[in-house]
Amino acid sequence: MSRFAGKRVLATGVASGVGKATAELFVAEGAEVVGIDVTPGDHHVCDLTDFGATQELVGSLGAFDVVLNIAGIVMLQHLADITLESWHKQLDVNLTAPFVVSQAALPGLLERRGNIVNVSSVAGVRGQAYSAAYCASKAGLLMLTKSMALELSQKGVRVNCVCPGGIDTPLVAEAARTMPQGLDERLMQRLYNVLPPGFSQPTEIAEAIAYLASDAARSVTGTALSIDGGIVS
């Protein structure tokens, strides 16, 4: 397949997990993918929470047909232990950075009548214990998606998001490894309640992102596509 032949695609969070799988899929389908990640690699290295540097970088890269806001972080913490630094870090990466990237790329998207796909989460749809900042950031990203979709609908730019449940990625593994002590087991069972077939693979999320970014979804905008095994059904 070559759904993205001749398309220029900007993707964040490409060093691992969903971002890496998505970048590889788009390249395989003909896209020129320009990647950004805070981790050094074969892509542009940028701390997305340095908003000035992010705006400057994205503005210097030219016009894009597709913008994929995939980079994200999560920290499981007791509510009483969340510092303002942790709170701001999660909102900056998960919510403000997608806004900054999208705004900086907007002139090219308008020119090319392109589209944006954001990666929200099931945590943006239902509450999760020990994840107050993460839930707030992902719910904000979902509503940012819907707001942008409405505003840009008459200008030919589509905006959608995916809302994955559990994904088998280094991010999730690190969150599980660094969980604080004294968590309520019943609440943790709800947090990690994953129905068959279990945790999604990054490639599954990448396929959903590719659908929303493709011409097959030309009538789809403002949508939050859940990929969660029916957890929130």
Secondary structure as UniProt FT lines:
FT   TURN            3..6
FT   STRAND          8..12
FT   TURN            14..15
FT   HELIX           17..28
FT   TURN            29..30
FT   STRAND          32..37
FT   STRAND          44..45
FT   TURN            48..49
FT   HELIX           51..60
FT   STRAND          66..69
FT   HELIX           79..81
FT   HELIX           84..91
FT   HELIX           92..96
FT   HELIX           97..112
FT   STRAND          115..119
FT   HELIX           122..124
FT   TURN            129..130
FT   HELIX           132..152
FT   HELIX           153..155
FT   STRAND          158..164
FT   HELIX           170..177
FT   HELIX           185..191
FT   TURN            196..197
FT   HELIX           202..213
FT   HELIX           215..217
FT   TURN            218..219
FT   STRAND          224..227
FT   TURN            229..232
//
